[in-house]
């Protein structure tokens, strides 16, 4: 079989370790001001400094000097059905769900509507340089089919699942403990492990599932240990109080999930803002994952995630845009707000740590770091080409930028989808589409 080879010359940055876990931060990343990235048959083959002799080794080298290549961004928590209701005004979590979210998700019983939004959603991810994501669908199985079908066309690494919800929601969105098990099992059999697609068991959050349904979710996890669990935890104080009243026999909110067998290495809990010390310890002990969603936490007035505490406990953390309570698909904008959330609590988030979270850190959070997250030889070639200077303000800043870290930090604070020149999935450019 003939090899497909792509060679690109550009500045290149990737991470080989967590900047917070090395003595010298420079040991956590590799940066080539003038580098060469070679992809063969959709996987990384070579990463090195460019040399003039390289020009004779390849039929064509795509010259992207003046740009920056990073591994594709990884979004660890996002709702594709909420794309159309982004920027819904004026409510906190529980009222926001009732007022905006549930009526919107009702529309996804229509497969055609789901397909239209799924296509738009995938396009937005790619436009913002996001190549892998953990995604909420709706209670409707056809919403999962629509998303996976569209993602499969682009060969994306997407993890998603059908929402399980059998109480405390409108009748038109309820399933049952048994139907949610049956539908989820059928979807697992259909999609999990198909090309680059994986499945997540997805109870919306504890208040909308009966103990019977959570037990069925735990049964699924026991039957399919390789699939994910994706849900919400301690986003809002009223939500935490509600869970306590619904599950008085459990020690705390996280204990509800742990009791039903839903905690562990492939279990991702979005938000996790209002945690007790016991919950922090249990998350760490079970090797569960937290998705840090700063934009939505600020937008809904939910609170400030204690990133420093998560670091202290050794908990894996990924970044989530949390569309549509989040108001941007951009991981650059998400890092802009993450910096502020961390800074408000007397700590700092460096540019290096931020970009680690958006790439290799996200891959480690989703247990896919053996496949994506950096440019180690043999990994899948998902990456983004960024324009350092997409705006006049960025150009001005660059004239006075003293070093790489300053340039990267300005990219996080001032950057957005305008900085994304191209997005590649499995070695093929998917944004902008080739004419």
C-alpha angles and dihedrals in degrees: 000000000000114000120238108219128187121184122190129185116206145108105296132197131180138154128243097179144008109282089219093058102054129077093228115038090214088068090065097064144033121219129186115189087197108021141161124224117190122191122193121189093343096309134097111265106164136013116177147121112292116253127188090241089064090073091074095048100067133049089228135006115199104226110217099158112158090037132091125233117208131170111269115278119256121216112201098189130027139136114221095192090058093061091097094050098049114142095027106171137248115346139108122232106285096039090043091056093051096042102041117001104054096047089048094050090051088073091066093078082084107079092203091056090047091051092050093051093042090055092049091046095051090047090053093050091053093043087058096046096254112143102167129038144169105224140193116217123182134269089273116095089213089063088062092047091051094052096044092047092054094043091049091055088060094040090237126166101241129164115196145146149187115271114247111212125152104159145026094036135088115293091243091064101043126109125175133249090256098041092048089053093046095045094045093048091051091050092049090052091048102044115013110108094004105141104308097339126111134180132238124199100229122197102174093227135313097271093061096050127070119223086255092058094046088051089054090049089052090049090054091050090051091049094045106030092170094064124089134247116220124182145123130273134189098336097146133025093231089051091053091051090048092053090050090055093046096047105030091157093063123083095230144333096282090047089063090063095038092051091057094048096256100123125089150085095321097038115108120195115194120220105354092184104144102046129155121226089255090055093050089052094046093050089052094045093051092045089235122162133239123210109213109213107179099167096053092041089057095040094053093038090239100142143257121302112231098233092168091057091051089051091049091052093047093240118161110244130189132184122253128190090198095205122221100030082038110071102209136050088206118108087199090061090043089056090048089060093038089059090054094047091052093043092052088061094054098262136099135234111207123215089245094052091046095053089044089057091050093050126015093011091055090048091052090047090055094042092242099109090114087065109031142000102088142020100266110150112272097023122125111273103241111149147142130225110216129199106222092205111038094145136042090245091056090049091052092049091051091060090065100032109126102196148355096275092054091049091049093048091051088050090055095046099040101027133101139142090314088072093057108097096170141353123208126198119193089345097308126106108243099166123078091021114236113254 
